[in-house]
Amino acid sequence: MLLKVIKESETGLNTEFVNKETGRKVSLEQAIKQIDKGNPNYGSYQKVVNPNGVTYIRSKSDNNKKNNIE
């Protein structure tokens, strides 16, 4: 699955995405839950928790730009 950012907060946190293959909208919270569950559709992404407690998702580092979040 390829995600594209469609909404971000005032601080720049990506808060909503669209699945580029299906057009389905995915919130940050939904994406985090699916990553935590081990959903294979989210296998290219990982959850990151900053020291200040803010949680976000990013593409796993694999040198493949085709699966990066746009």
PyMOL Python script that loads the backbone (N, CA, C, O; Angstrom):
from pymol import cmd

cmd.read_pdbstr("""\
ATOM      1  N   MET A   1       0.844  -1.165   0.000  1.00  0.00           N
ATOM      2  CA  MET A   1       0.000   0.000   0.000  1.00  0.00           C
ATOM      3  C   MET A   1       0.895   1.236   0.000  1.00  0.00           C
ATOM      4  O   MET A   1       1.910   1.289   0.695  1.00  0.00           O
ATOM      5  N   LEU A   2       0.502   2.213  -0.783  1.00  0.00           N
ATOM      6  CA  LEU A   2       1.230   3.479  -0.844  1.00  0.00           C
ATOM      7  C   LEU A   2       0.375   4.585  -0.244  1.00  0.00           C
ATOM      8  O   LEU A   2      -0.771   4.782  -0.649  1.00  0.00           O
ATOM      9  N   LEU A   3       0.933   5.302   0.720  1.00  0.00           N
ATOM     10  CA  LEU A   3       0.213   6.386   1.375  1.00  0.00           C
ATOM     11  C   LEU A   3       0.712   7.738   0.886  1.00  0.00           C
ATOM     12  O   LEU A   3       1.896   7.921   0.602  1.00  0.00           O
ATOM     13  N   LYS A   4      -0.224   8.682   0.796  1.00  0.00           N
ATOM     14  CA  LYS A   4       0.095  10.059   0.448  1.00  0.00           C
ATOM     15  C   LYS A   4      -0.552  10.958   1.500  1.00  0.00           C
ATOM     16  O   LYS A   4      -1.715  10.765   1.855  1.00  0.00           O
ATOM     17  N   VAL A   5       0.191  11.926   1.990  1.00  0.00           N
ATOM     18  CA  VAL A   5      -0.314  12.863   2.987  1.00  0.00           C
ATOM     19  C   VAL A   5      -1.327  13.799   2.337  1.00  0.00           C
ATOM     20  O   VAL A   5      -1.064  14.380   1.285  1.00  0.00           O
ATOM     21  N   ILE A   6      -2.499  13.940   2.982  1.00  0.00           N
ATOM     22  CA  ILE A   6      -3.493  14.878   2.471  1.00  0.00           C
ATOM     23  C   ILE A   6      -3.864  15.940   3.505  1.00  0.00           C
ATOM     24  O   ILE A   6      -4.569  16.899   3.189  1.00  0.00           O
ATOM     25  N   LYS A   7      -3.385  15.766   4.750  1.00  0.00           N
ATOM     26  CA  LYS A   7      -3.690  16.756   5.779  1.00  0.00           C
ATOM     27  C   LYS A   7      -2.590  16.719   6.833  1.00  0.00           C
ATOM     28  O   LYS A   7      -2.097  15.653   7.203  1.00  0.00           O
ATOM     29  N   GLU A   8      -2.219  17.901   7.305  1.00  0.00           N
ATOM     30  CA  GLU A   8      -1.254  17.967   8.394  1.00  0.00           C
ATOM     31  C   GLU A   8      -1.676  19.041   9.388  1.00  0.00           C
ATOM     32  O   GLU A   8      -2.443  19.948   9.065  1.00  0.00           O
ATOM     33  N   SER A   9      -1.154  18.913  10.606  1.00  0.00           N
ATOM     34  CA  SER A   9      -1.484  19.876  11.659  1.00  0.00           C
ATOM     35  C   SER A   9      -0.702  21.168  11.437  1.00  0.00           C
ATOM     36  O   SER A   9       0.135  21.251  10.539  1.00  0.00           O
ATOM     37  N   GLU A  10      -0.982  22.167  12.260  1.00  0.00           N
ATOM     38  CA  GLU A  10      -0.267  23.447  12.178  1.00  0.00           C
ATOM     39  C   GLU A  10       1.224  23.280  12.445  1.00  0.00           C
ATOM     40  O   GLU A  10       2.033  24.085  11.985  1.00  0.00           O
ATOM     41  N   THR A  11       1.588  22.237  13.186  1.00  0.00           N
ATOM     42  CA  THR A  11       2.997  21.984  13.495  1.00  0.00           C
ATOM     43  C   THR A  11       3.687  21.136  12.435  1.00  0.00           C
ATOM     44  O   THR A  11       4.892  20.897  12.523  1.00  0.00           O
ATOM     45  N   GLY A  12       2.936  20.677  11.429  1.00  0.00           N
ATOM     46  CA  GLY A  12       3.521  19.882  10.360  1.00  0.00           C
ATOM     47  C   GLY A  12       3.373  18.380  10.529  1.00  0.00           C
ATOM     48  O   GLY A  12       3.894  17.615   9.718  1.00  0.00           O
ATOM     49  N   LEU A  13       2.670  17.944  11.572  1.00  0.00           N
ATOM     50  CA  LEU A  13       2.446  16.514  11.781  1.00  0.00           C
ATOM     51  C   LEU A  13       1.452  15.999  10.751  1.00  0.00           C
ATOM     52  O   LEU A  13       0.359  16.550  10.616  1.00  0.00           O
ATOM     53  N   ASN A  14       1.815  14.959  10.031  1.00  0.00           N
ATOM     54  CA  ASN A  14       0.906  14.346   9.056  1.00  0.00           C
ATOM     55  C   ASN A  14      -0.219  13.660   9.818  1.00  0.00           C
ATOM     56  O   ASN A  14       0.026  12.747  10.607  1.00  0.00           O
ATOM     57  N   THR A  15      -1.467  14.104   9.580  1.00  0.00           N
ATOM     58  CA  THR A  15      -2.595  13.588  10.351  1.00  0.00           C
ATOM     59  C   THR A  15      -3.585  12.788   9.520  1.00  0.00           C
ATOM     60  O   THR A  15      -4.408  12.061  10.078  1.00  0.00           O
ATOM     61  N   GLU A  16      -3.523  12.906   8.205  1.00  0.00           N
ATOM     62  CA  GLU A  16      -4.443  12.145   7.347  1.00  0.00           C
ATOM     63  C   GLU A  16      -3.733  11.796   6.044  1.00  0.00           C
ATOM     64  O   GLU A  16      -2.954  12.575   5.496  1.00  0.00           O
ATOM     65  N   PHE A  17      -4.032  10.607   5.583  1.00  0.00           N
ATOM     66  CA  PHE A  17      -3.398  10.071   4.394  1.00  0.00           C
ATOM     67  C   PHE A  17      -4.467   9.536   3.459  1.00  0.00           C
ATOM     68  O   PHE A  17      -5.623   9.366   3.847  1.00  0.00           O
ATOM     69  N   VAL A  18      -4.065   9.271   2.220  1.00  0.00           N
ATOM     70  CA  VAL A  18      -4.930   8.564   1.288  1.00  0.00           C
ATOM     71  C   VAL A  18      -4.135   7.380   0.751  1.00  0.00           C
ATOM     72  O   VAL A  18      -2.954   7.499   0.424  1.00  0.00           O
ATOM     73  N   ASN A  19      -4.807   6.242   0.669  1.00  0.00           N
ATOM     74  CA  ASN A  19      -4.228   5.064   0.049  1.00  0.00           C
ATOM     75  C   ASN A  19      -4.258   5.324  -1.453  1.00  0.00           C
ATOM     76  O   ASN A  19      -5.335   5.385  -2.045  1.00  0.00           O
ATOM     77  N   LYS A  20      -3.099   5.476  -2.071  1.00  0.00           N
ATOM     78  CA  LYS A  20      -3.028   5.840  -3.483  1.00  0.00           C
ATOM     79  C   LYS A  20      -3.601   4.768  -4.402  1.00  0.00           C
ATOM     80  O   LYS A  20      -3.965   5.060  -5.541  1.00  0.00           O
ATOM     81  N   GLU A  21      -3.684   3.546  -3.924  1.00  0.00           N
ATOM     82  CA  GLU A  21      -4.189   2.453  -4.754  1.00  0.00           C
ATOM     83  C   GLU A  21      -5.710   2.362  -4.737  1.00  0.00           C
ATOM     84  O   GLU A  21      -6.323   1.983  -5.735  1.00  0.00           O
ATOM     85  N   THR A  22      -6.330   2.716  -3.586  1.00  0.00           N
ATOM     86  CA  THR A  22      -7.778   2.565  -3.459  1.00  0.00           C
ATOM     87  C   THR A  22      -8.518   3.891  -3.323  1.00  0.00           C
ATOM     88  O   THR A  22      -9.729   3.948  -3.535  1.00  0.00           O
ATOM     89  N   GLY A  23      -7.799   4.960  -2.969  1.00  0.00           N
ATOM     90  CA  GLY A  23      -8.434   6.245  -2.739  1.00  0.00           C
ATOM     91  C   GLY A  23      -9.034   6.387  -1.348  1.00  0.00           C
ATOM     92  O   GLY A  23      -9.628   7.418  -1.034  1.00  0.00           O
ATOM     93  N   ARG A  24      -8.888   5.368  -0.515  1.00  0.00           N
ATOM     94  CA  ARG A  24      -9.458   5.382   0.834  1.00  0.00           C
ATOM     95  C   ARG A  24      -8.649   6.287   1.750  1.00  0.00           C
ATOM     96  O   ARG A  24      -7.420   6.228   1.757  1.00  0.00           O
ATOM     97  N   LYS A  25      -9.342   7.133   2.530  1.00  0.00           N
ATOM     98  CA  LYS A  25      -8.681   7.993   3.498  1.00  0.00           C
ATOM     99  C   LYS A  25      -8.339   7.202   4.752  1.00  0.00           C
ATOM    100  O   LYS A  25      -9.102   6.338   5.183  1.00  0.00           O
ATOM    101  N   VAL A  26      -7.177   7.509   5.333  1.00  0.00           N
ATOM    102  CA  VAL A  26      -6.693   6.834   6.531  1.00  0.00           C
ATOM    103  C   VAL A  26      -6.175   7.899   7.489  1.00  0.00           C
ATOM    104  O   VAL A  26      -5.306   8.692   7.129  1.00  0.00           O
ATOM    105  N   SER A  27      -6.707   7.919   8.709  1.00  0.00           N
ATOM    106  CA  SER A  27      -6.213   8.871   9.701  1.00  0.00           C
ATOM    107  C   SER A  27      -4.900   8.352  10.289  1.00  0.00           C
ATOM    108  O   SER A  27      -4.577   7.169  10.179  1.00  0.00           O
ATOM    109  N   LEU A  28      -4.162   9.255  10.910  1.00  0.00           N
ATOM    110  CA  LEU A  28      -2.927   8.859  11.581  1.00  0.00           C
ATOM    111  C   LEU A  28      -3.217   7.793  12.629  1.00  0.00           C
ATOM    112  O   LEU A  28      -2.475   6.818  12.749  1.00  0.00           O
ATOM    113  N   GLU A  29      -4.289   7.975  13.382  1.00  0.00           N
ATOM    114  CA  GLU A  29      -4.645   7.013  14.428  1.00  0.00           C
ATOM    115  C   GLU A  29      -4.941   5.636  13.848  1.00  0.00           C
ATOM    116  O   GLU A  29      -4.523   4.621  14.406  1.00  0.00           O
ATOM    117  N   GLN A  30      -5.663   5.597  12.726  1.00  0.00           N
ATOM    118  CA  GLN A  30      -5.967   4.315  12.078  1.00  0.00           C
ATOM    119  C   GLN A  30      -4.678   3.642  11.605  1.00  0.00           C
ATOM    120  O   GLN A  30      -4.502   2.437  11.785  1.00  0.00           O
ATOM    121  N   ALA A  31      -3.789   4.411  11.008  1.00  0.00           N
ATOM    122  CA  ALA A  31      -2.532   3.853  10.508  1.00  0.00           C
ATOM    123  C   ALA A  31      -1.700   3.292  11.657  1.00  0.00           C
ATOM    124  O   ALA A  31      -1.134   2.205  11.539  1.00  0.00           O
ATOM    125  N   ILE A  32      -1.623   4.021  12.761  1.00  0.00           N
ATOM    126  CA  ILE A  32      -0.866   3.557  13.922  1.00  0.00           C
ATOM    127  C   ILE A  32      -1.445   2.247  14.449  1.00  0.00           C
ATOM    128  O   ILE A  32      -0.695   1.323  14.764  1.00  0.00           O
ATOM    129  N   LYS A  33      -2.765   2.159  14.547  1.00  0.00           N
ATOM    130  CA  LYS A  33      -3.406   0.925  15.026  1.00  0.00           C
ATOM    131  C   LYS A  33      -3.081  -0.252  14.120  1.00  0.00           C
ATOM    132  O   LYS A  33      -2.799  -1.349  14.602  1.00  0.00           O
ATOM    133  N   GLN A  34      -3.117  -0.033  12.819  1.00  0.00           N
ATOM    134  CA  GLN A  34      -2.842  -1.110  11.881  1.00  0.00           C
ATOM    135  C   GLN A  34      -1.370  -1.548  11.941  1.00  0.00           C
ATOM    136  O   GLN A  34      -1.072  -2.737  11.834  1.00  0.00           O
ATOM    137  N   ILE A  35      -0.469  -0.599  12.109  1.00  0.00           N
ATOM    138  CA  ILE A  35       0.946  -0.942  12.265  1.00  0.00           C
ATOM    139  C   ILE A  35       1.137  -1.746  13.544  1.00  0.00           C
ATOM    140  O   ILE A  35       1.838  -2.757  13.543  1.00  0.00           O
ATOM    141  N   ASP A  36       0.512  -1.300  14.640  1.00  0.00           N
ATOM    142  CA  ASP A  36       0.618  -2.015  15.923  1.00  0.00           C
ATOM    143  C   ASP A  36       0.063  -3.427  15.832  1.00  0.00           C
ATOM    144  O   ASP A  36       0.592  -4.341  16.465  1.00  0.00           O
ATOM    145  N   LYS A  37      -0.999  -3.618  15.052  1.00  0.00           N
ATOM    146  CA  LYS A  37      -1.601  -4.942  14.878  1.00  0.00           C
ATOM    147  C   LYS A  37      -0.765  -5.855  13.988  1.00  0.00           C
ATOM    148  O   LYS A  37      -0.990  -7.064  13.950  1.00  0.00           O
ATOM    149  N   GLY A  38       0.197  -5.280  13.276  1.00  0.00           N
ATOM    150  CA  GLY A  38       1.012  -6.072  12.360  1.00  0.00           C
ATOM    151  C   GLY A  38       0.348  -6.308  11.017  1.00  0.00           C
ATOM    152  O   GLY A  38       0.677  -7.266  10.318  1.00  0.00           O
ATOM    153  N   ASN A  39      -0.590  -5.435  10.652  1.00  0.00           N
ATOM    154  CA  ASN A  39      -1.279  -5.563   9.372  1.00  0.00           C
ATOM    155  C   ASN A  39      -0.240  -5.532   8.246  1.00  0.00           C
ATOM    156  O   ASN A  39       0.489  -4.548   8.115  1.00  0.00           O
ATOM    157  N   PRO A  40      -0.160  -6.592   7.432  1.00  0.00           N
ATOM    158  CA  PRO A  40       0.858  -6.648   6.369  1.00  0.00           C
ATOM    159  C   PRO A  40       0.718  -5.544   5.327  1.00  0.00           C
ATOM    160  O   PRO A  40       1.695  -5.215   4.654  1.00  0.00           O
ATOM    161  N   ASN A  41      -0.468  -4.964   5.178  1.00  0.00           N
ATOM    162  CA  ASN A  41      -0.635  -3.854   4.236  1.00  0.00           C
ATOM    163  C   ASN A  41       0.172  -2.626   4.661  1.00  0.00           C
ATOM    164  O   ASN A  41       0.482  -1.764   3.839  1.00  0.00           O
ATOM    165  N   TYR A  42       0.506  -2.554   5.939  1.00  0.00           N
ATOM    166  CA  TYR A  42       1.272  -1.430   6.468  1.00  0.00           C
ATOM    167  C   TYR A  42       2.723  -1.838   6.739  1.00  0.00           C
ATOM    168  O   TYR A  42       3.425  -1.164   7.491  1.00  0.00           O
ATOM    169  N   GLY A  43       3.163  -2.917   6.141  1.00  0.00           N
ATOM    170  CA  GLY A  43       4.501  -3.454   6.374  1.00  0.00           C
ATOM    171  C   GLY A  43       5.638  -2.553   5.946  1.00  0.00           C
ATOM    172  O   GLY A  43       6.766  -2.730   6.406  1.00  0.00           O
ATOM    173  N   SER A  44       5.374  -1.591   5.076  1.00  0.00           N
ATOM    174  CA  SER A  44       6.418  -0.668   4.614  1.00  0.00           C
ATOM    175  C   SER A  44       6.567   0.537   5.531  1.00  0.00           C
ATOM    176  O   SER A  44       7.415   1.397   5.292  1.00  0.00           O
ATOM    177  N   TYR A  45       5.745   0.606   6.585  1.00  0.00           N
ATOM    178  CA  TYR A  45       5.721   1.769   7.460  1.00  0.00           C
ATOM    179  C   TYR A  45       6.027   1.371   8.891  1.00  0.00           C
ATOM    180  O   TYR A  45       5.841   0.221   9.287  1.00  0.00           O
ATOM    181  N   GLN A  46       6.498   2.340   9.658  1.00  0.00           N
ATOM    182  CA  GLN A  46       6.772   2.094  11.070  1.00  0.00           C
ATOM    183  C   GLN A  46       6.278   3.254  11.905  1.00  0.00           C
ATOM    184  O   GLN A  46       6.185   4.388  11.433  1.00  0.00           O
ATOM    185  N   LYS A  47       5.963   2.953  13.155  1.00  0.00           N
ATOM    186  CA  LYS A  47       5.521   3.962  14.119  1.00  0.00           C
ATOM    187  C   LYS A  47       6.753   4.491  14.842  1.00  0.00           C
ATOM    188  O   LYS A  47       7.650   3.728  15.200  1.00  0.00           O
ATOM    189  N   VAL A  48       6.786   5.798  15.053  1.00  0.00           N
ATOM    190  CA  VAL A  48       7.884   6.439  15.773  1.00  0.00           C
ATOM    191  C   VAL A  48       7.279   7.308  16.872  1.00  0.00           C
ATOM    192  O   VAL A  48       6.317   8.040  16.638  1.00  0.00           O
ATOM    193  N   VAL A  49       7.849   7.222  18.069  1.00  0.00           N
ATOM    194  CA  VAL A  49       7.411   8.056  19.184  1.00  0.00           C
ATOM    195  C   VAL A  49       8.566   8.994  19.539  1.00  0.00           C
ATOM    196  O   VAL A  49       9.639   8.547  19.944  1.00  0.00           O
ATOM    197  N   ASN A  50       8.333  10.291  19.381  1.00  0.00           N
ATOM    198  CA  ASN A  50       9.339  11.296  19.733  1.00  0.00           C
ATOM    199  C   ASN A  50       9.495  11.377  21.242  1.00  0.00           C
ATOM    200  O   ASN A  50       8.595  10.975  21.979  1.00  0.00           O
ATOM    201  N   PRO A  51      10.630  11.893  21.713  1.00  0.00           N
ATOM    202  CA  PRO A  51      10.819  12.075  23.160  1.00  0.00           C
ATOM    203  C   PRO A  51       9.732  12.935  23.807  1.00  0.00           C
ATOM    204  O   PRO A  51       9.458  12.790  24.999  1.00  0.00           O
ATOM    205  N   ASN A  52       9.106  13.834  23.027  1.00  0.00           N
ATOM    206  CA  ASN A  52       8.044  14.674  23.586  1.00  0.00           C
ATOM    207  C   ASN A  52       6.693  13.967  23.601  1.00  0.00           C
ATOM    208  O   ASN A  52       5.687  14.560  23.992  1.00  0.00           O
ATOM    209  N   GLY A  53       6.662  12.694  23.175  1.00  0.00           N
ATOM    210  CA  GLY A  53       5.444  11.896  23.239  1.00  0.00           C
ATOM    211  C   GLY A  53       4.611  11.899  21.972  1.00  0.00           C
ATOM    212  O   GLY A  53       3.621  11.171  21.900  1.00  0.00           O
ATOM    213  N   VAL A  54       4.972  12.688  20.972  1.00  0.00           N
ATOM    214  CA  VAL A  54       4.222  12.733  19.711  1.00  0.00           C
ATOM    215  C   VAL A  54       4.543  11.480  18.894  1.00  0.00           C
ATOM    216  O   VAL A  54       5.706  11.145  18.670  1.00  0.00           O
ATOM    217  N   THR A  55       3.492  10.803  18.459  1.00  0.00           N
ATOM    218  CA  THR A  55       3.649   9.591  17.656  1.00  0.00           C
ATOM    219  C   THR A  55       3.306   9.897  16.204  1.00  0.00           C
ATOM    220  O   THR A  55       2.314  10.566  15.915  1.00  0.00           O
ATOM    221  N   TYR A  56       4.137   9.401  15.300  1.00  0.00           N
ATOM    222  CA  TYR A  56       3.891   9.569  13.874  1.00  0.00           C
ATOM    223  C   TYR A  56       4.318   8.312  13.145  1.00  0.00           C
ATOM    224  O   TYR A  56       4.898   7.405  13.741  1.00  0.00           O
ATOM    225  N   ILE A  57       4.031   8.259  11.858  1.00  0.00           N
ATOM    226  CA  ILE A  57       4.472   7.115  11.059  1.00  0.00           C
ATOM    227  C   ILE A  57       5.427   7.603   9.983  1.00  0.00           C
ATOM    228  O   ILE A  57       5.388   8.763   9.571  1.00  0.00           O
ATOM    229  N   ARG A  58       6.282   6.697   9.538  1.00  0.00           N
ATOM    230  CA  ARG A  58       7.185   6.992   8.432  1.00  0.00           C
ATOM    231  C   ARG A  58       7.453   5.711   7.665  1.00  0.00           C
ATOM    232  O   ARG A  58       7.187   4.611   8.150  1.00  0.00           O
ATOM    233  N   SER A  59       7.973   5.866   6.483  1.00  0.00           N
ATOM    234  CA  SER A  59       8.358   4.722   5.674  1.00  0.00           C
ATOM    235  C   SER A  59       9.574   4.066   6.311  1.00  0.00           C
ATOM    236  O   SER A  59      10.442   4.748   6.855  1.00  0.00           O
ATOM    237  N   LYS A  60       9.634   2.738   6.241  1.00  0.00           N
ATOM    238  CA  LYS A  60      10.818   2.037   6.727  1.00  0.00           C
ATOM    239  C   LYS A  60      11.972   2.346   5.786  1.00  0.00           C
ATOM    240  O   LYS A  60      11.788   2.464   4.574  1.00  0.00           O
ATOM    241  N   SER A  61      13.141   2.474   6.347  1.00  0.00           N
ATOM    242  CA  SER A  61      14.326   2.770   5.555  1.00  0.00           C
ATOM    243  C   SER A  61      14.736   1.519   4.772  1.00  0.00           C
ATOM    244  O   SER A  61      15.186   0.527   5.347  1.00  0.00           O
ATOM    245  N   ASP A  62      14.570   1.588   3.446  1.00  0.00           N
ATOM    246  CA  ASP A  62      14.948   0.434   2.622  1.00  0.00           C
ATOM    247  C   ASP A  62      15.550   0.853   1.277  1.00  0.00           C
ATOM    248  O   ASP A  62      15.707   0.025   0.380  1.00  0.00           O
ATOM    249  N   ASN A  63      15.882   2.132   1.140  1.00  0.00           N
ATOM    250  CA  ASN A  63      16.460   2.671  -0.101  1.00  0.00           C
ATOM    251  C   ASN A  63      15.551   2.539  -1.311  1.00  0.00           C
ATOM    252  O   ASN A  63      16.019   2.596  -2.449  1.00  0.00           O
ATOM    253  N   ASN A  64      14.231   2.360  -1.071  1.00  0.00           N
ATOM    254  CA  ASN A  64      13.278   2.254  -2.154  1.00  0.00           C
ATOM    255  C   ASN A  64      12.351   3.469  -2.067  1.00  0.00           C
ATOM    256  O   ASN A  64      11.457   3.504  -1.221  1.00  0.00           O
ATOM    257  N   LYS A  65      12.555   4.459  -2.929  1.00  0.00           N
ATOM    258  CA  LYS A  65      11.741   5.677  -2.894  1.00  0.00           C
ATOM    259  C   LYS A  65      10.307   5.441  -3.354  1.00  0.00           C
ATOM    260  O   LYS A  65       9.442   6.281  -3.106  1.00  0.00           O
ATOM    261  N   LYS A  66      10.034   4.321  -4.016  1.00  0.00           N
ATOM    262  CA  LYS A  66       8.700   4.046  -4.525  1.00  0.00           C
ATOM    263  C   LYS A  66       7.682   3.804  -3.414  1.00  0.00           C
ATOM    264  O   LYS A  66       6.485   3.993  -3.631  1.00  0.00           O
ATOM    265  N   ASN A  67       8.139   3.386  -2.214  1.00  0.00           N
ATOM    266  CA  ASN A  67       7.200   3.103  -1.134  1.00  0.00           C
ATOM    267  C   ASN A  67       7.240   4.154  -0.034  1.00  0.00           C
ATOM    268  O   ASN A  67       6.727   3.914   1.059  1.00  0.00           O
ATOM    269  N   ASN A  68       7.838   5.312  -0.297  1.00  0.00           N
ATOM    270  CA  ASN A  68       7.878   6.388   0.691  1.00  0.00           C
ATOM    271  C   ASN A  68       6.537   7.110   0.761  1.00  0.00           C
ATOM    272  O   ASN A  68       5.795   7.168  -0.219  1.00  0.00           O
ATOM    273  N   ILE A  69       6.243   7.656   1.929  1.00  0.00           N
ATOM    274  CA  ILE A  69       5.052   8.479   2.083  1.00  0.00           C
ATOM    275  C   ILE A  69       5.333   9.778   1.331  1.00  0.00           C
ATOM    276  O   ILE A  69       6.375  10.406   1.519  1.00  0.00           O
ATOM    277  N   GLU A  70       4.400  10.166   0.488  1.00  0.00           N
ATOM    278  CA  GLU A  70       4.574  11.412  -0.285  1.00  0.00           C
ATOM    279  C   GLU A  70       4.098  12.604   0.508  1.00  0.00           C
ATOM    280  O   GLU A  70       4.165  13.734   0.024  1.00  0.00           O
TER     281      GLU A  70
END
""", "prot")
cmd.dss("prot")
cmd.show_as("cartoon", "prot")
cmd.util.cbc("prot")
cmd.orient("prot")
